Amino acid sequence: MNVELVLFFVFAVATLLSAGLVIFAKNPINSAMSLVASFFFLAGIYVLLWAHTIAALQVLVYAGAIMVLFLFVIMLLNLGETELGAPRLTLSRIAGGLAALGLFAGLALAIAHAPQVAGVMDAGSAASFGTLRALGVDLYTRWLFPFEAVSLLLLVSMVGAVVVSKSRI
C-alpha cells in the first residue's frame, strides 16, 4: 500500500464523514461548515487524481464563493432553537433514509461488479490531463451542448430567484 492510496482512503473517509455531518447536523451553520470541509477533502482527492485545475476550482468556486454566500444567507435568517424545532421522525424522513440505503447498496453492488481497468492513459494524455487547456478544449468541443444547457439553466434559475425574492419589479 503506497502513500497515494493511504491518502486517498483518508480523504475518502473524511469526505464521507463530513458529508454525513452535513445531513445530520442540527445547526445549519455547522452543516454548511461541514460541507466546506467536504469540498476541501474532495479537492484533495482531485489532487491525487492529477486534476489540479478541478481541485483549485473546487476550492475557489464551491468552498470559497458559493458556501460563503450560503453562510451569509443562513446567518441573515438568524434561526434560533424555536425555528429549528425538535427533530421528528416523519414518513418523508423514513422514505429518504430508505432511499439512501438503497442507493448505497446499489453503488456497492456496482463497484463490486465493475471490471478492473488497468492504466489506459497514454503518455501524451497523461501530461495534459487536468490542465486548463485540456479542460477548455473538452468543454468547448466535446461537451459544448451540455455546457451551454447548464449555463442557460443557471441563468433561468437566477432570474427566477430574483422574481421570487422581489415582490414588485
Secondary structure, DSSP 8 states (H G I E B T S, - for coil): --HHHHHHHHHHHHHHHHHHHHHH-SSHHHHHHHHHHHHHHHHHHHHHTT-HHHHHHIIIIIIIIIHHHHHHHHHHHT--HHHH------HHHHHHHHHHHHHHHHHHHHHHTS--------HHHHHHTT-HHHHHHIIIIITHHHHHHHHHHHHHHHHHHHHHH-S--
